[in-house]
Amino acid sequence: MARDLNMDVRHVSYLRAPEQNHHAATKGYSDMKLSLLGGDMQGGIGMGGNSISHLGEPEQDNNAVRLRFVNEYFLKRDGSKWMRNDLSVGDHRVTGMANPQSDQDAVNKRTLDDMIQAQQLYFEEHFVPADTISQLRG
């Protein structure tokens, strides 16, 4: 066609799904596409084994992040990544701590209480006269 086609107020109906970039598309077909200018998705994306690339640094809590970001800023559950700074837990407790196995392990309260009791008993048995102990316990 050498000239423009003026449809006036008429519609084009019964279009096939476009196969090439220059093919016309129906409104229903284009409504199912996300604009390159952005917009809100109404469903999930099946990636079909493909990956998402060229992600920027996250700026909001709901931004996607790169694996490199996760590996750099998060601790791994298997303990293979060490902390680089102090950890403050504020007014919260650290719970579920195992008994220490080496000199650098943290000590749980039960282990500490047992150690204090053992030292008190040792001190009483070796440095406090027997009659004083019976008066203290008595």
Secondary structure, DSSP 8 states (H G I E B T S, - for coil): --S----TT----------STTS---HHHHHTS--TT----SS----TT----------STT----HHHHHHHS--TTS-S--SS----TT----S-----STTS---HHHHHHHHHHHHHHHHHHHS-HHHHHHHH-
